[in-house]
Amino acid sequence: MKCLSCGQDNKETAKACKKCGRDLTIPPAWFPDWKWHARTLGIIYACVTVAYFVVSIALKRLPPPYQIRKIPPEMTPWLKR
C-alpha cells in the first residue's frame, strides 16, 4: 500500500506509514476532477436555463394589466421619449 502523503511503499496490513507516520486506516479524501466540475456546472446551467423559460412563460400567462408596465416619464428622466 502506498502512502498518499509521501509515496512510500508499506505493507498491506500497516496501520501507519513507516516514513512519515500518516495513519493509513483513514480513507483518502475525495478530490473532484475537471470532469466532475464540468458535469456539475452543466447541470447548474441547464437548471438555470429551464427555470428562466418556465418563469418567463408563467409571467406571460398573467392577466393583461400585469403583462405590460407603463412607467411614467417622471420616474425615468434619463429616457427621452
C-alpha positions as CSV (number, residue, x, y, z in Angstrom):
1,M,0.0,0.0,0.0
2,K,1.4,3.4,-1.0
3,C,1.2,6.3,1.4
4,L,-0.8,9.2,-0.1
5,S,1.4,11.8,1.6
6,C,5.0,10.7,0.8
7,G,4.5,7.8,-1.7
8,Q,6.4,5.3,0.5
9,D,5.5,1.6,-0.1
10,N,4.2,0.0,3.0
11,K,2.8,-3.5,3.9
12,E,-0.9,-4.0,3.2
13,T,-1.5,-4.6,6.9
14,A,0.3,-1.5,8.1
15,K,-1.7,1.0,10.1
16,A,0.8,3.9,9.7
17,C,3.4,4.9,7.2
18,K,6.9,3.8,8.1
19,K,8.4,7.0,6.6
20,C,6.1,9.9,7.5
21,G,3.8,8.2,10.1
22,R,0.5,9.0,8.4
23,D,-2.5,6.9,9.5
24,L,-3.2,4.5,6.6
25,T,-6.5,3.3,8.0
26,I,-8.2,6.6,7.2
27,P,-9.7,6.5,3.6
28,P,-8.2,9.1,1.2
29,A,-10.1,12.4,0.8
30,W,-12.1,12.8,-2.4
31,F,-11.0,15.5,-4.7
32,P,-13.2,16.2,-7.7
33,D,-11.5,16.2,-11.2
34,W,-12.3,18.5,-14.1
35,K,-15.0,16.1,-15.4
36,W,-16.9,16.4,-12.2
37,H,-16.7,20.2,-12.3
38,A,-17.8,20.3,-16.0
39,R,-20.8,17.9,-15.3
40,T,-21.8,19.9,-12.2
41,L,-21.6,23.2,-14.0
42,G,-23.5,21.8,-17.0
43,I,-26.3,20.6,-14.7
44,I,-26.5,24.0,-12.9
45,Y,-26.5,25.8,-16.3
46,A,-29.3,23.6,-17.6
47,C,-31.4,24.1,-14.4
48,V,-31.0,27.9,-14.6
49,T,-31.9,27.9,-18.3
50,V,-35.0,25.8,-17.7
51,A,-36.0,28.0,-14.7
52,Y,-35.7,31.1,-16.9
53,F,-38.0,29.7,-19.6
54,V,-40.5,28.4,-17.0
55,V,-40.7,31.8,-15.2
56,S,-41.0,33.7,-18.5
57,I,-43.8,31.5,-19.6
58,A,-45.5,31.8,-16.3
59,L,-45.2,35.6,-16.4
60,K,-46.7,35.8,-19.9
61,R,-49.8,34.0,-18.7
62,L,-50.6,36.7,-16.1
63,P,-53.7,38.8,-16.6
64,P,-53.4,41.7,-19.0
65,P,-52.7,44.5,-16.6
66,Y,-49.6,42.8,-15.3
67,Q,-48.1,41.9,-18.7
68,I,-47.4,45.5,-19.8
69,R,-45.8,48.0,-17.5
70,K,-46.1,51.7,-18.3
71,I,-43.6,53.7,-16.4
72,P,-44.3,57.4,-16.1
73,P,-41.7,59.7,-17.7
74,E,-41.2,61.5,-14.3
75,M,-39.7,58.3,-12.9
76,T,-37.2,57.9,-15.7
77,P,-36.0,61.4,-16.8
78,W,-32.9,59.9,-18.5
79,L,-35.0,58.1,-21.0
80,K,-36.0,60.5,-23.7
81,R,-39.2,59.5,-25.5
